[in-house]
Amino acid sequence: MAMMWPFLAAALAVWYGILGRRPASFLLWVVTFGLFVASAMPYLPDALPFAL
Amino acid sequence: MIFVHNPGRGSRFLNALVLLGVAAIIYFTLVWQALFQLPGCPMCGLQRGALVLAGMGLLLNMRLGPSPLHYAMVIGAALAGVAITVLQIVPQTAASDADVLLGLRLSSWALLAFLGLVLFSLLMLAVDRKWGDNALRRPVAVAGAVVMALFLIAALASAIGAALDCGFEICPGTPIVYRPA
């Protein structure tokens, strides 16, 4: 997924935060978090470099 | 019930200072990347994203007053940033070509910043407990409004930076590969 979209969602969440609308801001924060996790998937390693 | 016009002023001021620091870090990384014309770095973008996510909790603390939910947002985002940064640092320890600032790799500075955000939120959760949790809008001074505007511009600048680096598709970057020792 393009890295730009989570930042745009984040900017929208910041805007709602500035307006003082917490439910909308928090919901967009959760969506943004999910978008960043989806963006991170192609770059994450299959296995950790150490044994847990 | 708290009948104070402007509750949590001190902690909101501290949150504003930390938010200013977060915005400054985002601007610094964008300028650093542009100045040295570094290639697109997906992990750096993800770290910037974690900073933006953490900053949102700080911003809500400023705008609506301190709340455990807002500090939880900061801690959650900072821990995600720690995870991403550690994944970036581990392969860099074997290589010596990483960018260094004041004796530390940039990713190590990022790790310190994320750990600092976790520590700040933990301390504030322990000390700043008397305001409870509500979502009433608080008056924000001009300086506070400027900090929030700077943070909004930082988020938008990050989006523009990501678009310039990666376009509308998956960012061209190699996945982290760990070689067995």
gemmi code that builds the backbone of each chain (N, CA, C; Angstrom):
import gemmi

chains = {
    "A": [
        ("MET", (0.840, -1.194, 0.000), (0.000, 0.000, 0.000), (0.878, 1.248, 0.000)),
        ("ALA", (0.451, 2.256, -0.734), (1.249, 3.489, -0.791), (1.341, 4.105, 0.599)),
        ("MET", (2.538, 4.584, 0.915), (2.790, 5.135, 2.245), (2.066, 6.461, 2.455)),
        ("MET", (1.604, 7.053, 1.352), (0.998, 8.380, 1.454), (-0.353, 8.344, 2.166)),
        ("TRP", (-1.140, 7.265, 1.922), (-2.516, 7.225, 2.426), (-2.598, 7.263, 3.950)),
        ("PRO", (-1.769, 6.494, 4.675), (-1.857, 6.603, 6.137), (-1.550, 8.010, 6.640)),
        ("PHE", (-0.634, 8.710, 5.963), (-0.317, 10.074, 6.402), (-1.492, 11.019, 6.148)),
        ("LEU", (-2.204, 10.788, 5.035), (-3.370, 11.631, 4.770), (-4.467, 11.362, 5.804)),
        ("ALA", (-4.652, 10.069, 6.147), (-5.623, 9.735, 7.202), (-5.189, 10.362, 8.519)),
        ("ALA", (-3.876, 10.352, 8.774), (-3.359, 10.952, 10.010), (-3.624, 12.452, 10.032)),
        ("ALA", (-3.413, 13.108, 8.886), (-3.653, 14.557, 8.827), (-5.125, 14.869, 9.100)),
        ("LEU", (-6.007, 14.000, 8.589), (-7.441, 14.199, 8.848), (-7.739, 14.017, 10.339)),
        ("ALA", (-7.109, 13.003, 10.942), (-7.308, 12.773, 12.380), (-6.793, 13.965, 13.188)),
        ("VAL", (-5.662, 14.523, 12.773), (-5.115, 15.701, 13.465), (-6.088, 16.871, 13.339)),
        ("TRP", (-6.673, 17.023, 12.149), (-7.617, 18.111, 11.923), (-8.820, 17.984, 12.868)),
        ("TYR", (-9.366, 16.759, 12.974), (-10.495, 16.556, 13.890), (-10.054, 16.770, 15.337)),
        ("GLY", (-8.812, 16.410, 15.642), (-8.286, 16.652, 16.986), (-8.217, 18.138, 17.286)),
        ("ILE", (-7.781, 18.926, 16.308), (-7.709, 20.377, 16.495), (-9.113, 20.954, 16.699)),
        ("LEU", (-10.089, 20.374, 15.999), (-11.472, 20.832, 16.174), (-12.050, 20.393, 17.523)),
        ("GLY", (-11.360, 19.473, 18.194), (-11.833, 19.001, 19.493), (-12.856, 17.884, 19.398)),
        ("ARG", (-12.886, 17.201, 18.266), (-13.853, 16.100, 18.089), (-13.130, 14.777, 18.332)),
        ("ARG", (-13.160, 14.339, 19.588), (-12.376, 13.161, 19.967), (-12.848, 11.865, 19.313)),
        ("PRO", (-14.163, 11.558, 19.271), (-14.554, 10.276, 18.656), (-14.050, 10.124, 17.221)),
        ("ALA", (-14.223, 11.180, 16.426), (-13.774, 11.118, 15.026), (-12.256, 11.006, 14.961)),
        ("SER", (-11.572, 11.792, 15.806), (-10.108, 11.781, 15.788), (-9.577, 10.415, 16.210)),
        ("PHE", (-10.169, 9.848, 17.270), (-9.682, 8.557, 17.761), (-9.958, 7.447, 16.747)),
        ("LEU", (-11.152, 7.488, 16.139), (-11.482, 6.472, 15.126), (-10.492, 6.541, 13.960)),
        ("LEU", (-10.185, 7.751, 13.530), (-9.221, 7.903, 12.439), (-7.813, 7.505, 12.881)),
        ("TRP", (-7.507, 7.699, 14.167), (-6.200, 7.260, 14.698), (-6.089, 5.736, 14.570)),
        ("VAL", (-7.165, 5.030, 14.935), (-7.154, 3.564, 14.833), (-7.017, 3.130, 13.376)),
        ("VAL", (-7.776, 3.808, 12.487), (-7.685, 3.487, 11.052), (-6.265, 3.736, 10.546)),
        ("THR", (-5.674, 4.866, 10.970), (-4.313, 5.203, 10.537), (-3.320, 4.157, 11.013)),
        ("PHE", (-3.481, 3.733, 12.266), (-2.598, 2.702, 12.821), (-2.666, 1.440, 11.951)),
        ("GLY", (-3.911, 1.035, 11.615), (-4.089, -0.152, 10.775), (-3.460, 0.024, 9.402)),
        ("LEU", (-3.608, 1.224, 8.822), (-3.024, 1.484, 7.503), (-1.498, 1.417, 7.565)),
        ("PHE", (-0.909, 1.932, 8.662), (0.550, 1.859, 8.792), (1.007, 0.408, 8.954)),
        ("VAL", (0.246, -0.393, 9.707), (0.604, -1.810, 9.865), (0.557, -2.500, 8.500)),
        ("ALA", (-0.497, -2.195, 7.712), (-0.602, -2.780, 6.373), (0.564, -2.319, 5.490)),
        ("SER", (0.958, -1.034, 5.639), (2.082, -0.514, 4.850), (3.396, -1.171, 5.236)),
        ("ALA", (3.498, -1.560, 6.508), (4.768, -2.121, 6.997), (4.975, -3.562, 6.548)),
        ("MET", (3.885, -4.252, 6.232), (3.961, -5.697, 5.962), (5.018, -6.093, 4.916)),
        ("PRO", (5.104, -5.376, 3.759), (6.091, -5.826, 2.755), (7.539, -5.715, 3.218)),
        ("TYR", (7.798, -4.924, 4.241), (9.184, -4.664, 4.639), (9.610, -5.447, 5.873)),
        ("LEU", (8.676, -6.160, 6.471), (9.019, -6.888, 7.694), (9.673, -8.221, 7.353)),
        ("PRO", (10.621, -8.654, 8.163), (11.307, -9.909, 7.892), (10.409, -11.105, 8.201)),
        ("ASP", (10.695, -12.217, 7.521), (9.922, -13.436, 7.776), (10.257, -14.018, 9.133)),
        ("ALA", (11.530, -13.906, 9.501), (11.965, -14.490, 10.777), (12.825, -13.491, 11.528)),
        ("LEU", (12.753, -13.519, 12.818), (13.569, -12.628, 13.632), (15.017, -13.125, 13.639)),
        ("PRO", (15.950, -12.192, 13.849), (17.364, -12.606, 13.814), (17.829, -13.254, 15.106)),
        ("PHE", (16.919, -13.493, 16.017), (17.301, -14.117, 17.268), (16.205, -15.058, 17.698)),
        ("ALA", (16.575, -16.040, 18.508), (15.603, -17.020, 18.977), (14.884, -16.467, 20.203)),
        ("LEU", (13.590, -16.600, 20.234), (12.834, -16.141, 21.395), (12.626, -17.298, 22.379)),
    ],
    "B": [
        ("MET", (-16.544, 15.936, 39.901), (-16.815, 17.037, 38.969), (-15.804, 18.158, 39.218)),
        ("ILE", (-15.250, 18.684, 38.165), (-14.243, 19.742, 38.303), (-14.810, 21.035, 37.727)),
        ("PHE", (-14.893, 22.055, 38.594), (-15.429, 23.334, 38.129), (-14.285, 24.328, 37.939)),
        ("VAL", (-13.398, 24.021, 37.068), (-12.273, 24.895, 36.773), (-12.343, 25.234, 35.292)),
        ("HIS", (-12.127, 26.517, 34.981), (-12.260, 26.938, 33.586), (-11.202, 26.292, 32.700)),
        ("ASN", (-10.000, 26.205, 33.219), (-8.890, 25.741, 32.385), (-8.090, 24.676, 33.133)),
        ("PRO", (-8.672, 23.474, 33.329), (-7.990, 22.460, 34.147), (-6.788, 21.847, 33.435)),
        ("GLY", (-5.848, 21.374, 34.227), (-4.689, 20.689, 33.651), (-3.809, 21.585, 32.822)),
        ("ARG", (-3.727, 22.872, 33.194), (-2.969, 23.808, 32.359), (-1.501, 23.422, 32.269)),
        ("GLY", (-0.937, 23.034, 33.437), (0.483, 22.684, 33.464), (0.793, 21.493, 32.578)),
        ("SER", (-0.021, 20.442, 32.701), (0.267, 19.249, 31.907), (-0.010, 19.502, 30.430)),
        ("ARG", (-0.986, 20.364, 30.146), (-1.238, 20.692, 28.731), (-0.079, 21.476, 28.148)),
        ("PHE", (0.543, 22.306, 28.986), (1.732, 23.040, 28.520), (2.870, 22.056, 28.223)),
        ("LEU", (3.062, 21.082, 29.128), (4.114, 20.079, 28.896), (3.840, 19.286, 27.624)),
        ("ASN", (2.565, 18.905, 27.422), (2.204, 18.172, 26.208), (2.474, 19.011, 24.968)),
        ("ALA", (2.230, 20.326, 25.069), (2.499, 21.211, 23.928), (3.996, 21.231, 23.616)),
        ("LEU", (4.823, 21.269, 24.665), (6.273, 21.279, 24.447), (6.725, 19.991, 23.759)),
        ("VAL", (6.213, 18.855, 24.256), (6.615, 17.572, 23.667), (6.099, 17.468, 22.232)),
        ("LEU", (4.872, 17.972, 21.990), (4.332, 17.944, 20.621), (5.191, 18.799, 19.693)),
        ("LEU", (5.664, 19.928, 20.200), (6.564, 20.770, 19.405), (7.841, 19.995, 19.072)),
        ("GLY", (8.353, 19.246, 20.048), (9.540, 18.429, 19.800), (9.287, 17.364, 18.746)),
        ("VAL", (8.117, 16.728, 18.819), (7.769, 15.692, 17.832), (7.690, 16.303, 16.433)),
        ("ALA", (7.025, 17.462, 16.337), (6.930, 18.136, 15.028), (8.324, 18.507, 14.530)),
        ("ALA", (9.194, 18.970, 15.445), (10.558, 19.353, 15.047), (11.321, 18.147, 14.503)),
        ("ILE", (11.148, 16.977, 15.136), (11.837, 15.764, 14.660), (11.351, 15.405, 13.254)),
        ("ILE", (10.024, 15.500, 13.039), (9.476, 15.163, 11.717), (10.044, 16.110, 10.654)),
        ("TYR", (10.045, 17.428, 10.961), (10.605, 18.391, 10.013), (12.085, 18.100, 9.762)),
        ("PHE", (12.824, 17.782, 10.840), (14.262, 17.533, 10.705), (14.518, 16.352, 9.770)),
        ("THR", (13.757, 15.250, 9.948), (13.988, 14.072, 9.112), (13.657, 14.363, 7.646)),
        ("LEU", (12.589, 15.146, 7.426), (12.229, 15.486, 6.044), (13.308, 16.354, 5.402)),
        ("VAL", (13.803, 17.346, 6.169), (14.836, 18.240, 5.632), (16.139, 17.474, 5.410)),
        ("TRP", (16.478, 16.588, 6.366), (17.705, 15.771, 6.252), (17.663, 14.936, 4.980)),
        ("GLN", (16.511, 14.303, 4.737), (16.368, 13.441, 3.559), (16.469, 14.267, 2.268)),
        ("ALA", (15.867, 15.467, 2.286), (15.911, 16.308, 1.093), (17.304, 16.899, 0.886)),
        ("LEU", (17.942, 17.304, 1.983), (19.245, 17.975, 1.920), (20.312, 17.046, 1.349)),
        ("PHE", (20.326, 15.798, 1.846), (21.354, 14.847, 1.408), (20.857, 13.962, 0.271)),
        ("GLN", (19.655, 14.265, -0.237), (19.057, 13.536, -1.360), (19.151, 12.029, -1.148)),
        ("LEU", (18.675, 11.605, 0.039), (18.711, 10.185, 0.373), (17.615, 9.454, -0.392)),
        ("PRO", (17.848, 8.200, -0.749), (16.807, 7.436, -1.450), (15.628, 7.146, -0.508)),
        ("GLY", (14.497, 6.796, -1.094), (13.310, 6.484, -0.303), (13.590, 5.403, 0.720)),
        ("CYS", (13.145, 5.622, 1.941), (13.448, 4.696, 3.033), (12.127, 4.346, 3.717)),
        ("PRO", (11.567, 3.173, 3.385), (10.258, 2.829, 3.947), (10.252, 2.776, 5.473)),
        ("MET", (11.337, 2.268, 6.068), (11.362, 2.174, 7.534), (11.362, 3.567, 8.165)),
        ("CYS", (12.059, 4.523, 7.497), (12.056, 5.901, 8.017), (10.636, 6.474, 7.936)),
        ("GLY", (9.936, 6.167, 6.839), (8.559, 6.627, 6.700), (7.663, 6.049, 7.788)),
        ("LEU", (7.877, 4.774, 8.094), (7.077, 4.141, 9.147), (7.374, 4.765, 10.511)),
        ("GLN", (8.660, 5.085, 10.756), (9.010, 5.744, 12.021), (8.363, 7.126, 12.100)),
        ("ARG", (8.374, 7.830, 10.964), (7.710, 9.148, 10.920), (6.214, 8.977, 11.208)),
        ("GLY", (5.640, 7.908, 10.669), (4.224, 7.641, 10.914), (3.956, 7.384, 12.382)),
        ("ALA", (4.849, 6.635, 13.038), (4.673, 6.368, 14.471), (4.762, 7.671, 15.263)),
        ("LEU", (5.635, 8.582, 14.823), (5.737, 9.882, 15.498), (4.439, 10.675, 15.338)),
        ("VAL", (3.865, 10.635, 14.118), (2.602, 11.355, 13.887), (1.497, 10.762, 14.759)),
        ("LEU", (1.444, 9.421, 14.847), (0.424, 8.762, 15.668), (0.590, 9.133, 17.143)),
        ("ALA", (1.843, 9.172, 17.609), (2.085, 9.534, 19.009), (1.710, 10.994, 19.252)),
        ("GLY", (2.024, 11.838, 18.270), (1.707, 13.258, 18.406), (0.214, 13.513, 18.520)),
        ("MET", (-0.595, 12.636, 17.919), (-2.047, 12.833, 18.000), (-2.539, 12.747, 19.432)),
        ("GLY", (-1.973, 11.821, 20.223), (-2.349, 11.729, 21.635), (-1.961, 12.995, 22.381)),
        ("LEU", (-0.774, 13.518, 22.087), (-0.325, 14.759, 22.731), (-1.243, 15.920, 22.355)),
        ("LEU", (-1.628, 15.953, 21.071), (-2.503, 17.032, 20.606), (-3.865, 16.974, 21.304)),
        ("LEU", (-4.414, 15.751, 21.462), (-5.705, 15.637, 22.152), (-5.564, 16.040, 23.620)),
        ("ASN", (-4.416, 15.742, 24.229), (-4.175, 16.207, 25.598), (-4.204, 17.724, 25.676)),
        ("MET", (-3.655, 18.372, 24.647), (-3.649, 19.836, 24.616), (-5.056, 20.380, 24.426)),
        ("ARG", (-5.788, 19.774, 23.513), (-7.075, 20.345, 23.084), (-8.216, 20.018, 24.044)),
        ("LEU", (-8.188, 18.772, 24.579), (-9.320, 18.315, 25.390), (-8.961, 18.091, 26.852)),
        ("GLY", (-7.716, 18.314, 27.200), (-7.288, 18.048, 28.568), (-6.683, 16.662, 28.677)),
        ("PRO", (-5.826, 16.470, 29.702), (-5.139, 15.181, 29.842), (-6.116, 14.043, 30.113)),
        ("SER", (-5.832, 12.905, 29.500), (-6.700, 11.738, 29.665), (-5.860, 10.476, 29.505)),
        ("PRO", (-6.182, 9.428, 30.284), (-5.447, 8.157, 30.111), (-5.529, 7.621, 28.690)),
        ("LEU", (-6.670, 7.850, 28.011), (-6.812, 7.375, 26.625), (-5.772, 8.035, 25.720)),
        ("HIS", (-5.578, 9.327, 25.909), (-4.616, 10.043, 25.047), (-3.188, 9.571, 25.325)),
        ("TYR", (-2.864, 9.356, 26.613), (-1.527, 8.848, 26.928), (-1.355, 7.420, 26.386)),
        ("ALA", (-2.445, 6.630, 26.405), (-2.370, 5.277, 25.837), (-2.082, 5.333, 24.343)),
        ("MET", (-2.656, 6.337, 23.662), (-2.374, 6.510, 22.226), (-0.893, 6.793, 22.016)),
        ("VAL", (-0.318, 7.643, 22.883), (1.108, 7.976, 22.748), (1.952, 6.726, 22.981)),
        ("ILE", (1.642, 5.985, 24.053), (2.449, 4.804, 24.396), (2.330, 3.742, 23.300)),
        ("GLY", (1.100, 3.503, 22.820), (0.902, 2.489, 21.772), (1.699, 2.822, 20.515)),
        ("ALA", (1.617, 4.089, 20.079), (2.341, 4.493, 18.873), (3.848, 4.438, 19.097)),
        ("ALA", (4.294, 4.858, 20.289), (5.741, 4.861, 20.561), (6.277, 3.434, 20.610)),
        ("LEU", (5.504, 2.501, 21.153), (5.965, 1.102, 21.187), (6.041, 0.528, 19.768)),
        ("ALA", (5.079, 0.895, 18.924), (5.159, 0.467, 17.518), (6.414, 1.051, 16.876)),
        ("GLY", (6.709, 2.312, 17.209), (7.933, 2.936, 16.696), (9.181, 2.232, 17.185)),
        ("VAL", (9.178, 1.810, 18.450), (10.322, 1.068, 18.998), (10.519, -0.231, 18.217)),
        ("ALA", (9.415, -0.938, 17.949), (9.511, -2.219, 17.228), (10.107, -2.007, 15.838)),
        ("ILE", (9.585, -0.999, 15.117), (10.084, -0.719, 13.764), (11.564, -0.323, 13.808)),
        ("THR", (11.910, 0.510, 14.786), (13.293, 0.997, 14.859), (14.264, -0.128, 15.201)),
        ("VAL", (13.860, -1.019, 16.111), (14.742, -2.141, 16.463), (14.966, -3.028, 15.238)),
        ("LEU", (13.895, -3.256, 14.458), (14.046, -4.064, 13.245), (15.003, -3.403, 12.257)),
        ("GLN", (15.072, -2.071, 12.294), (15.998, -1.370, 11.392), (17.417, -1.363, 11.957)),
        ("ILE", (17.536, -1.260, 13.273), (18.865, -1.133, 13.893), (19.643, -2.447, 13.802)),
        ("VAL", (18.964, -3.578, 14.009), (19.679, -4.865, 14.114), (20.560, -5.144, 12.891)),
        ("PRO", (20.045, -5.024, 11.630), (20.958, -5.263, 10.507), (22.009, -4.177, 10.355)),
        ("GLN", (21.716, -2.951, 10.858), (22.688, -1.861, 10.715), (23.900, -2.059, 11.616)),
        ("THR", (23.745, -2.834, 12.680), (24.875, -3.025, 13.593), (26.020, -3.749, 12.889)),
        ("ALA", (25.674, -4.562, 11.879), (26.724, -5.274, 11.139), (27.346, -4.381, 10.072)),
        ("ALA", (26.577, -3.419, 9.567), (27.108, -2.518, 8.536), (27.586, -1.223, 9.187)),
        ("SER", (28.421, -0.503, 8.479), (28.942, 0.744, 9.058), (28.644, 1.939, 8.163)),
        ("ASP", (27.676, 1.789, 7.250), (27.416, 2.867, 6.300), (26.180, 3.687, 6.666)),
        ("ALA", (25.683, 3.526, 7.887), (24.484, 4.268, 8.276), (24.848, 5.722, 8.582)),
        ("ASP", (23.859, 6.616, 8.390), (24.082, 8.031, 8.694), (24.214, 8.216, 10.201)),
        ("VAL", (25.225, 9.007, 10.582), (25.508, 9.200, 12.009), (25.345, 10.676, 12.350)),
        ("LEU", (24.719, 10.948, 13.490), (24.561, 12.307, 13.989), (24.977, 12.325, 15.450)),
        ("LEU", (25.983, 13.130, 15.775), (26.488, 13.249, 17.149), (26.832, 11.885, 17.741)),
        ("GLY", (27.453, 11.053, 16.927), (27.959, 9.781, 17.418), (26.949, 8.641, 17.445)),
        ("LEU", (25.706, 8.927, 17.128), (24.695, 7.861, 17.122), (24.054, 7.784, 15.741)),
        ("ARG", (23.663, 6.551, 15.350), (22.927, 6.413, 14.096), (21.589, 7.142, 14.230)),
        ("LEU", (21.041, 7.597, 13.107), (19.744, 8.272, 13.147), (18.672, 7.358, 13.723)),
        ("SER", (18.767, 6.056, 13.377), (17.763, 5.122, 13.908), (17.897, 4.978, 15.421)),
        ("SER", (19.127, 5.108, 15.935), (19.300, 5.047, 17.390), (18.683, 6.277, 18.052)),
        ("TRP", (18.820, 7.450, 17.402), (18.151, 8.647, 17.917), (16.638, 8.449, 17.916)),
        ("ALA", (16.139, 7.824, 16.840), (14.698, 7.575, 16.771), (14.259, 6.671, 17.917)),
        ("LEU", (15.076, 5.647, 18.198), (14.739, 4.738, 19.301), (14.688, 5.508, 20.620)),
        ("LEU", (15.666, 6.392, 20.831), (15.676, 7.192, 22.059), (14.436, 8.091, 22.134)),
        ("ALA", (14.040, 8.661, 20.995), (12.860, 9.535, 20.976), (11.605, 8.742, 21.358)),
        ("PHE", (11.467, 7.533, 20.791), (10.283, 6.729, 21.103), (10.282, 6.304, 22.573)),
        ("LEU", (11.448, 5.906, 23.078), (11.521, 5.526, 24.491), (11.238, 6.735, 25.386)),
        ("GLY", (11.687, 7.917, 24.947), (11.396, 9.141, 25.697), (9.900, 9.424, 25.750)),
        ("LEU", (9.208, 9.178, 24.632), (7.754, 9.388, 24.615), (7.048, 8.421, 25.556)),
        ("VAL", (7.520, 7.164, 25.583), (6.917, 6.182, 26.500), (7.144, 6.628, 27.940)),
        ("LEU", (8.364, 7.052, 28.243), (8.702, 7.469, 29.604), (7.884, 8.688, 30.008)),
        ("PHE", (7.773, 9.662, 29.112), (6.983, 10.871, 29.396), (5.543, 10.498, 29.732)),
        ("SER", (4.943, 9.621, 28.902), (3.539, 9.254, 29.122), (3.374, 8.480, 30.422)),
        ("LEU", (4.317, 7.601, 30.715), (4.223, 6.838, 31.970), (4.300, 7.775, 33.175)),
        ("LEU", (5.230, 8.729, 33.118), (5.360, 9.679, 34.227), (4.089, 10.515, 34.369)),
        ("MET", (3.558, 10.984, 33.245), (2.356, 11.821, 33.307), (1.154, 11.017, 33.788)),
        ("LEU", (1.078, 9.745, 33.394), (-0.022, 8.907, 33.877), (0.051, 8.744, 35.397)),
        ("ALA", (1.279, 8.696, 35.916), (1.443, 8.516, 37.362), (1.191, 9.821, 38.111)),
        ("VAL", (1.609, 10.943, 37.545), (1.550, 12.229, 38.261), (0.249, 12.977, 37.976)),
        ("ASP", (-0.198, 12.938, 36.743), (-1.272, 13.799, 36.250), (-2.599, 13.047, 36.289)),
        ("ARG", (-3.087, 12.726, 37.517), (-4.227, 11.815, 37.621), (-5.533, 12.503, 38.019)),
        ("LYS", (-5.486, 13.753, 38.422), (-6.662, 14.310, 39.089), (-7.740, 14.825, 38.149)),
        ("TRP", (-7.466, 14.875, 36.838), (-8.448, 15.468, 35.935), (-9.425, 14.451, 35.374)),
        ("GLY", (-9.175, 13.147, 35.584), (-10.105, 12.146, 35.075), (-10.105, 12.111, 33.564)),
        ("ASP", (-11.246, 11.796, 32.999), (-11.327, 11.675, 31.554), (-12.600, 12.340, 31.056)),
        ("ASN", (-12.463, 13.387, 30.278), (-13.622, 13.945, 29.597), (-13.137, 14.566, 28.289)),
        ("ALA", (-14.081, 14.878, 27.452), (-13.713, 15.368, 26.119), (-14.270, 16.763, 25.887)),
        ("LEU", (-14.226, 17.606, 26.947), (-14.670, 18.991, 26.780), (-13.553, 19.819, 26.166)),
        ("ARG", (-13.902, 20.634, 25.204), (-12.874, 21.452, 24.551), (-12.351, 22.498, 25.520)),
        ("ARG", (-11.016, 22.634, 25.540), (-10.374, 23.604, 26.429), (-9.917, 24.808, 25.612)),
        ("PRO", (-9.827, 25.968, 26.272), (-9.257, 27.124, 25.556), (-7.785, 26.895, 25.267)),
        ("VAL", (-7.377, 27.235, 24.079), (-5.972, 27.056, 23.673), (-5.396, 28.427, 23.328)),
        ("ALA", (-4.247, 28.736, 23.920), (-3.597, 30.018, 23.640), (-3.075, 30.039, 22.206)),
        ("VAL", (-2.702, 31.219, 21.758), (-2.215, 31.364, 20.374), (-0.990, 30.481, 20.142)),
        ("ALA", (-0.081, 30.470, 21.145), (1.130, 29.656, 21.003), (0.760, 28.181, 20.838)),
        ("GLY", (-0.239, 27.725, 21.609), (-0.693, 26.336, 21.497), (-1.292, 26.059, 20.127)),
        ("ALA", (-2.063, 27.017, 19.623), (-2.663, 26.854, 18.290), (-1.571, 26.769, 17.225)),
        ("VAL", (-0.506, 27.556, 17.422), (0.608, 27.514, 16.463), (1.266, 26.137, 16.482)),
        ("VAL", (1.454, 25.574, 17.699), (2.072, 24.242, 17.813), (1.199, 23.205, 17.100)),
        ("MET", (-0.121, 23.273, 17.323), (-1.016, 22.302, 16.676), (-0.977, 22.462, 15.157)),
        ("ALA", (-0.932, 23.714, 14.682), (-0.867, 23.959, 13.233), (0.445, 23.419, 12.659)),
        ("LEU", (1.548, 23.631, 13.394), (2.840, 23.110, 12.935), (2.799, 21.591, 12.818)),
        ("PHE", (2.119, 20.949, 13.785), (2.029, 19.488, 13.760), (1.177, 19.022, 12.574)),
        ("LEU", (0.070, 19.736, 12.315), (-0.776, 19.379, 11.166), (0.024, 19.512, 9.866)),
        ("ILE", (0.796, 20.592, 9.753), (1.613, 20.787, 8.547), (2.680, 19.699, 8.449)),
        ("ALA", (3.216, 19.267, 9.619), (4.215, 18.194, 9.607), (3.611, 16.898, 9.074)),
        ("ALA", (2.355, 16.610, 9.478), (1.694, 15.395, 8.982), (1.468, 15.492, 7.470)),
        ("LEU", (1.029, 16.677, 7.016), (0.795, 16.857, 5.574), (2.118, 16.801, 4.795)),
        ("ALA", (3.177, 17.395, 5.374), (4.485, 17.354, 4.716), (4.992, 15.918, 4.627)),
        ("SER", (4.697, 15.110, 5.653), (5.093, 13.702, 5.609), (4.372, 12.977, 4.485)),
        ("ALA", (3.079, 13.318, 4.297), (2.317, 12.700, 3.203), (2.927, 13.084, 1.857)),
        ("ILE", (3.296, 14.361, 1.721), (3.920, 14.811, 0.461), (5.270, 14.115, 0.266)),
        ("GLY", (6.051, 14.028, 1.357), (7.342, 13.344, 1.273), (7.186, 11.887, 0.864)),
        ("ALA", (6.176, 11.215, 1.431), (5.939, 9.811, 1.079), (5.508, 9.685, -0.370)),
        ("ALA", (4.691, 10.647, -0.830), (4.249, 10.608, -2.229), (5.435, 10.823, -3.174)),
        ("LEU", (6.352, 11.733, -2.800), (7.524, 11.977, -3.642), (8.451, 10.763, -3.649)),
        ("ASP", (8.565, 10.101, -2.488), (9.450, 8.929, -2.387), (8.882, 7.731, -3.123)),
        ("CYS", (7.592, 7.472, -2.887), (7.015, 6.184, -3.289), (5.937, 6.311, -4.356)),
        ("GLY", (5.417, 7.511, -4.601), (4.321, 7.628, -5.537), (3.057, 7.013, -4.954)),
        ("PHE", (2.240, 6.430, -5.802), (0.969, 5.879, -5.351), (1.022, 4.361, -5.209)),
        ("GLU", (2.244, 3.816, -5.225), (2.356, 2.364, -5.129), (3.208, 1.999, -3.925)),
        ("ILE", (3.510, 0.699, -3.808), (4.337, 0.240, -2.690), (5.716, 0.884, -2.798)),
        ("CYS", (6.211, 1.382, -1.669), (7.483, 2.103, -1.663), (8.615, 1.171, -2.114)),
        ("PRO", (9.448, 1.626, -3.076), (10.546, 0.768, -3.513), (11.625, 0.670, -2.447)),
        ("GLY", (11.590, -0.357, -1.687), (12.599, -0.578, -0.653), (12.730, -2.061, -0.441)),
        ("THR", (13.925, -2.472, -0.132), (14.123, -3.907, 0.055), (13.633, -4.317, 1.434)),
        ("PRO", (12.964, -5.460, 1.539), (12.585, -5.941, 2.862), (13.823, -6.261, 3.682)),
        ("ILE", (13.687, -6.134, 4.977), (14.831, -6.431, 5.843), (15.113, -7.926, 5.787)),
        ("VAL", (16.363, -8.256, 5.511), (16.752, -9.668, 5.471), (17.865, -9.868, 6.491)),
        ("TYR", (17.682, -10.811, 7.363), (18.710, -11.108, 8.353), (19.499, -12.324, 7.886)),
        ("ARG", (20.801, -12.141, 7.803), (21.635, -13.283, 7.402), (22.100, -14.003, 8.644)),
        ("PRO", (22.110, -15.338, 8.599), (22.628, -16.066, 9.753), (24.110, -15.786, 9.949)),
        ("ALA", (24.542, -15.686, 11.186), (25.945, -15.359, 11.477), (26.843, -16.531, 11.155)),
    ],
}
model = gemmi.Model(1)
for chain_id, residues in chains.items():
    chain = gemmi.Chain(chain_id)
    for i, (resn, *xyz) in enumerate(residues, 1):
        res = gemmi.Residue()
        res.name, res.seqid = resn, gemmi.SeqId(i, " ")
        for name, pos in zip(("N", "CA", "C"), xyz):
            atom = gemmi.Atom()
            atom.name, atom.element = name, gemmi.Element(name[0])
            atom.pos, atom.b_iso = gemmi.Position(*pos), 0.0
            res.add_atom(atom)
        chain.add_residue(res)
    model.add_chain(chain)
structure = gemmi.Structure()
structure.add_model(model)
structure.setup_entities()
